[in-house]
C-alpha cells in the first residue's frame, strides 16, 4: 500500500509530460537520494533505501505513488507537499 498517492489531470503533450516526470524524479532524488530509471515509455521508477516509488503518465493523467519505509515515514508530509507543489507549478489543468 502506498504512503503517498497523487493523481492529476494534465493537458501536456508527450514530450512535456515526460520532461515533467523526469524533473519530478530528479527533485525527489535531490531530496532523499537514490536513483531513478525509466521503465518503458510512460513509467519512471525511483528507489532509495526506505523510498520506493513510481511516476506513471498517459495522454491525460499523471500519477505519483510512493511507499516509505519505517525510518522515512517522518518525511511523508514534506515529500507529499513538494510533489504537490511541483505538479502545481508545471501543470496547466
C-alpha positions in Angstrom: 0.0 0.0 0.0 1.2 3.5 -0.9 2.0 6.1 1.7 1.6 8.8 -0.9 -0.6 8.6 -4.0 -1.3 11.7 -6.1 -3.1 11.7 -9.4 -3.6 14.8 -11.6 -5.1 15.6 -15.0 -2.8 17.3 -17.5 -3.0 18.8 -20.9 0.7 18.5 -21.9 2.0 16.7 -24.9 4.1 13.5 -24.6 7.4 15.4 -24.7 6.5 17.8 -21.9 4.8 15.3 -19.6 7.9 13.1 -19.9 10.1 16.1 -19.0 7.9 16.8 -16.1 8.2 13.2 -14.8 12.0 13.4 -15.2 12.2 16.7 -13.3 10.0 15.4 -10.5 12.1 12.2 -10.1 15.2 14.4 -10.2 13.8 16.6 -7.4 12.9 13.6 -5.3 16.4 12.2 -5.8 17.9 15.5 -4.7 15.8 15.5 -1.6 16.1 11.8 -0.4 18.9 10.4 -2.6 18.8 7.2 -4.5 18.3 6.7 -8.2 15.6 6.7 -10.9 15.2 5.0 -14.2 12.6 4.7 -17.0 10.6 1.5 -17.3 9.2 1.7 -20.7 7.9 4.9 -22.2 5.4 6.0 -19.5 6.8 4.9 -16.2 9.6 6.4 -14.1 10.7 4.3 -11.1 12.7 5.8 -8.2 14.3 4.0 -5.4 16.4 4.7 -2.3 16.7 2.9 1.0 13.3 3.5 2.6 11.7 5.1 -0.5 10.3 3.2 -3.5 8.1 5.0 -6.0 6.8 5.4 -9.5 5.5 8.1 -11.7 3.1 7.0 -14.4 1.5 9.1 -17.1 -0.6 8.8 -20.2 -2.1 11.4 -22.5 -4.4 12.9 -19.9 -3.2 12.0 -16.4 0.0 11.7 -14.3 0.2 9.7 -11.0 2.8 9.5 -8.3 2.9 6.6 -5.9 5.4 6.4 -3.1 6.0 3.7 -0.4 8.1 4.8 2.5 10.0 2.6 4.9 9.6 3.0 8.6 12.5 5.4 9.1 11.4 7.6 6.1 7.7 8.0 7.3 8.7 11.2 9.0 9.4 12.7 5.6 5.9 11.9 4.3 4.4 15.4 4.8 7.4 17.2 3.4 7.7 14.9 0.4 4.0 15.0 -0.4 3.9 18.8 -0.2 6.9 19.0 -2.6 5.2 16.7 -5.1 2.0 18.7 -5.0 4.0 22.0 -5.4 5.9 20.6 -8.3 2.8 19.5 -10.1 1.0 22.8 -9.3 3.9 24.7 -10.8 4.1 22.7 -14.0 0.6 21.6 -14.9 -1.9 23.7 -16.7 -5.2 21.9 -16.0 
